[in-house]
Amino acid sequence: MDWFSSILGEINTVLYSYVLIVLLVGTGLFFTFKTKFIQFRLIPEMFKLITEAAPKDKSGKKGISSFQAFTISAASRIGTGNIAGVATAIALGGPGAVFWMWMIALIGGASALIESTLAQVYKVKDDRTGLFRGGPAYYMEKGLNKRWMGILFAVAITVTYGFVFNAVQANTISIAFEESFGANRVVVGLIMAALTGIIVFGGLKRIVSFTQVVVPVMAILYIVIALVVVIINISELPNVFVLIIKSAFGLEEAFAGMLGAAIMNGIKRGLFSNEAGMGSAPNAAATASVSHPVKQGLIQALGVFIDTLLVCTATAAIVLLGDAYLQSDATSVNLTQASLVSNLGDWAGSFLAIIVLMFAFSTVIGNYYYGESNIGFIKESKNGLFIFRIFVVLFVMFGSVAKVQVVWDLADLFMGIMAIINLIAILLLWKVAKPVIDDYLIQRKQGKDPVFYKKNVPNIGDVECWTDDEGIEEKR
């Protein structure tokens, strides 16, 4: 198995160090300039839209609201990577890596807006549940007329999120509880598998009910504990920001030789923490009932900012306001844990284990939905969906007790493939995204609550949910 892991490691080194970084950054910059920095210009609108209620359809039923769709994506986007990933970036790239994480989130907001807008444009109505679903696989088939490309993406995201990443998240939870409370990992795994089964067999409504409660609580608790650390060390905070900025450009003597490592680790951890452009969040974005596709695009761009500028920065504050990162060999969640303990005492280690549980388990649920949506794209099958759910539960159990180095390598490989396929697709579909965005901005400038119809954009392709009749259903 060592030879297999070695081969995967070599492939991932090339994939992540050269291909993906160039493609993700280049795509983000392209969309940023082409939209005239829309992810910054419309930040106030993002906060306004997130509280917008779901419009009713002709039967009077409400669909998934913008906020509920946002929490599904946040459940997957905000995970242990925000705790362990940031600590790893600092350990390997120095404090300057945090600056490059910020930059990549600001750029990536544009890619997130485009992919989620496209997911809304090409979403479909699920006859089984009566709710919407969609994502990259759907806009590859309907927008590019390339079903083979959609199936390739659907397989990649289903394996990556539905199985492999859920095993990794479960592993993180079981290890955290074993180290903090001496818990038996098998017992932890059985409990997690049972809880996962209850939620995933309950369907999408149960998923959104779970995530809309847990995700905000989870993020708020973690940010509060970070604020406590900041308040305790408030006099040192300006120095921390100076340290981050100076280190980002190799101007800090202690980290002068780490400029390349700071940029590389900051970009890598930033890109795969906020997931902008990777094609995961659009699956959640497509579920929302909104009057215009761009509304959900803006909300998902906000999700990128919250993930990196708030949650990841919270971890950076915890780590850099202590000195564990200078004195310890820890390079992952244990570094964040050591930093919390040095600031707040031993109780903080156990507290972090609970936070890890909340982050990771909500991620398991968000990951599951991405798999379910793409299973439906490949083929509508109740038996197939049932088998998928069984395997999700089994992988949660497996991850709770297993060593997952090879699993992580496989996850990186599938995630990289997934991102490349999606980025190519959204670049090709810019010709659709641009007029949809222009339509939104024109209506907004006229003082209207923007409403989208297929006829608004010529040559848009196979669109199911925005025809003249069905568009009325979206109108508030």
SULFEN-V228788 format. One record per backbone hydrogen bond with DSSP energy under -0.5 kcal/mol. CO is the residue of the C=O (numbers start at 0). NH is the residue of the N-H. E is the energy in kcal/mol with one decimal. If there is no record, write none. Layout:
co	nh	e
CO	NH	E
CO	NH	E
This chain:
co	nh	e
0	4	-2.3
1	5	-2.3
2	6	-2.1
3	7	-2.3
4	8	-2.4
5	9	-2.0
6	10	-2.3
7	11	-2.6
8	12	-1.9
9	13	-1.8
10	14	-2.5
11	15	-3.0
12	16	-2.2
13	17	-1.6
13	18	-1.3
14	19	-3.0
17	21	-1.7
18	22	-2.3
19	23	-3.2
20	24	-2.3
21	25	-2.4
22	26	-2.3
23	27	-2.3
24	28	-2.5
25	29	-2.3
26	30	-2.4
27	31	-2.1
28	32	-2.3
29	33	-2.4
30	34	-2.0
31	36	-3.3
32	35	-1.1
36	39	-1.8
36	40	-2.3
37	41	-1.9
39	42	-1.3
41	45	-1.7
42	46	-1.5
43	47	-1.5
44	48	-2.6
45	49	-1.6
47	50	-0.9
48	51	-1.8
51	65	-0.7
54	62	-0.9
56	59	-1.8
60	56	-2.4
63	288	-3.1
64	68	-2.4
65	69	-2.2
66	70	-2.2
67	71	-1.7
68	72	-1.9
69	73	-2.6
70	74	-2.2
71	75	-1.1
72	76	-3.1
73	77	-3.1
76	78	-0.8
78	81	-1.7
79	82	-0.9
79	83	-3.7
79	84	-0.7
80	85	-0.9
82	86	-1.0
83	87	-2.4
84	88	-2.2
85	89	-2.3
86	90	-2.5
87	91	-2.4
88	92	-2.7
89	93	-2.0
93	96	-1.8
94	97	-1.5
94	98	-0.6
95	99	-1.4
96	100	-1.6
97	101	-2.0
98	102	-2.2
99	103	-2.1
100	104	-1.6
101	105	-2.1
102	106	-2.1
103	107	-2.6
104	108	-1.4
106	109	-1.4
106	110	-0.7
107	111	-2.4
108	112	-1.8
109	113	-2.1
110	114	-2.5
111	115	-1.9
112	116	-1.9
113	117	-2.3
114	118	-1.7
115	119	-1.6
116	120	-2.2
117	121	-2.1
119	122	-1.1
122	463	-0.5
122	464	-0.6
123	125	-0.5
123	132	-2.1
124	126	-0.7
125	129	-3.3
130	125	-3.6
132	123	-2.9
134	137	-0.8
134	138	-1.9
135	139	-2.1
136	140	-1.6
137	141	-2.9
138	142	-1.1
138	143	-1.0
139	145	-2.3
140	144	-0.5
141	461	-1.6
145	149	-1.6
146	150	-2.7
147	151	-2.1
148	152	-2.3
149	153	-2.8
150	154	-2.5
151	155	-2.0
152	156	-2.7
153	157	-2.0
154	158	-2.3
155	159	-2.4
156	160	-2.6
156	161	-0.8
157	161	-1.0
157	162	-0.7
158	162	-0.9
158	163	-2.4
159	164	-3.1
160	165	-0.5
162	166	-1.8
163	167	-1.9
164	168	-2.5
165	169	-2.3
166	170	-2.0
167	171	-2.0
168	172	-2.0
169	173	-2.4
170	174	-2.3
171	175	-2.3
172	176	-2.2
173	177	-2.0
174	178	-2.6
175	179	-2.1
176	180	-2.1
176	182	-1.6
177	181	-1.2
183	187	-2.4
184	188	-2.4
185	189	-2.3
186	190	-2.2
187	191	-2.5
188	192	-2.7
189	193	-2.1
190	194	-2.3
191	195	-2.8
192	196	-2.3
193	197	-2.1
194	198	-1.9
195	199	-3.0
196	200	-2.1
198	201	-0.9
199	202	-0.8
202	206	-1.7
203	207	-2.7
204	208	-2.0
205	209	-2.0
206	210	-2.9
207	211	-2.4
208	212	-0.5
209	212	-0.8
209	213	-2.6
210	214	-2.1
212	216	-1.3
213	217	-3.2
214	218	-2.6
215	219	-2.6
216	220	-2.6
217	221	-1.9
218	222	-2.5
219	223	-2.6
220	224	-2.2
221	225	-1.8
222	226	-2.3
223	227	-2.2
224	228	-1.8
225	229	-2.4
226	230	-3.0
227	231	-2.3
228	232	-1.6
230	233	-1.3
232	235	-2.1
232	236	-0.7
233	236	-0.9
235	239	-1.7
236	240	-1.9
237	241	-2.1
238	242	-2.6
239	243	-2.5
240	244	-2.3
241	245	-2.8
242	246	-2.4
243	247	-1.7
244	248	-0.8
245	248	-0.8
245	250	-3.0
245	251	-0.7
246	249	-1.3
250	252	-0.6
251	254	-1.5
252	255	-1.3
254	257	-1.8
255	258	-0.7
257	261	-3.0
258	262	-2.4
259	263	-2.7
260	264	-2.6
261	265	-2.1
262	266	-2.5
263	267	-2.6
264	268	-2.6
265	269	-2.0
266	270	-2.9
267	271	-1.9
268	272	-0.5
269	272	-0.7
269	273	-2.1
270	274	-1.2
274	277	-2.0
279	282	-1.5
279	283	-0.6
280	283	-1.1
280	284	-2.5
281	285	-2.0
283	286	-1.4
284	287	-1.2
286	63	-0.7
286	131	-0.6
287	289	-0.8
288	54	-0.6
290	451	-2.6
291	294	-1.4
291	295	-0.6
292	295	-0.7
292	296	-1.4
293	297	-2.6
294	298	-1.7
295	299	-2.2
296	300	-1.6
297	301	-1.9
298	302	-1.5
299	303	-1.3
300	304	-1.6
301	305	-2.6
302	306	-2.4
303	307	-2.1
304	308	-2.1
304	309	-0.8
305	309	-0.9
305	310	-2.3
306	311	-2.0
307	312	-1.1
309	313	-1.9
310	314	-1.6
311	315	-2.2
312	316	-2.4
313	317	-2.0
314	318	-2.5
315	319	-2.9
316	320	-1.7
318	321	-1.0
322	325	-1.4
322	326	-1.2
323	327	-2.6
331	334	-1.6
331	335	-1.2
332	336	-2.4
333	337	-2.3
334	338	-2.2
335	339	-2.3
336	340	-2.4
337	341	-2.1
338	342	-1.3
339	343	-3.1
339	344	-0.5
340	344	-2.0
344	347	-1.5
345	348	-1.5
345	349	-0.8
346	350	-2.0
347	351	-2.3
348	352	-1.4
349	353	-1.6
350	354	-2.1
351	355	-3.0
352	356	-1.9
353	357	-2.1
354	358	-3.0
355	359	-3.1
356	360	-2.6
357	361	-1.7
358	362	-1.6
359	363	-2.0
360	364	-1.8
361	365	-2.3
362	366	-3.1
363	367	-2.1
364	368	-1.6
365	369	-1.4
366	370	-1.7
367	371	-2.5
368	372	-2.6
369	373	-1.5
370	374	-2.2
371	375	-1.9
372	376	-0.9
373	377	-1.9
374	378	-2.3
378	380	-0.7
380	384	-2.4
381	385	-2.2
382	386	-2.5
383	387	-2.2
384	388	-2.3
385	389	-2.0
386	390	-2.3
387	391	-2.2
388	392	-2.1
389	393	-2.3
390	394	-2.6
391	395	-1.8
392	396	-1.9
393	397	-3.0
394	398	-2.9
395	399	-1.3
396	400	-0.8
397	400	-1.1
397	401	-1.4
403	407	-2.9
404	408	-2.2
405	409	-2.6
406	410	-2.5
407	411	-2.7
408	412	-2.0
409	413	-2.8
410	414	-2.7
411	415	-2.3
412	416	-2.2
413	417	-2.5
414	418	-2.4
415	419	-2.2
416	420	-2.3
417	421	-2.2
418	422	-2.7
419	423	-2.0
420	424	-1.8
421	425	-2.6
422	426	-1.8
423	427	-2.0
424	428	-1.7
426	429	-1.1
427	430	-0.6
428	431	-1.6
428	432	-2.4
429	433	-2.7
431	435	-1.5
432	436	-2.5
433	437	-2.7
434	438	-2.3
435	439	-1.7
436	440	-2.5
437	441	-2.5
438	442	-2.0
439	443	-2.4
440	444	-2.2
441	445	-1.4
442	447	-2.4
443	446	-1.5
447	449	-0.9
452	455	-1.9
453	456	-1.6
456	459	-0.6
460	462	-1.3
465	453	-4.1
466	470	-2.9
467	471	-0.8
468	471	-0.7
468	472	-0.5
469	472	-0.7
469	473	-0.7
470	473	-0.9
470	474	-0.8
471	474	-0.8
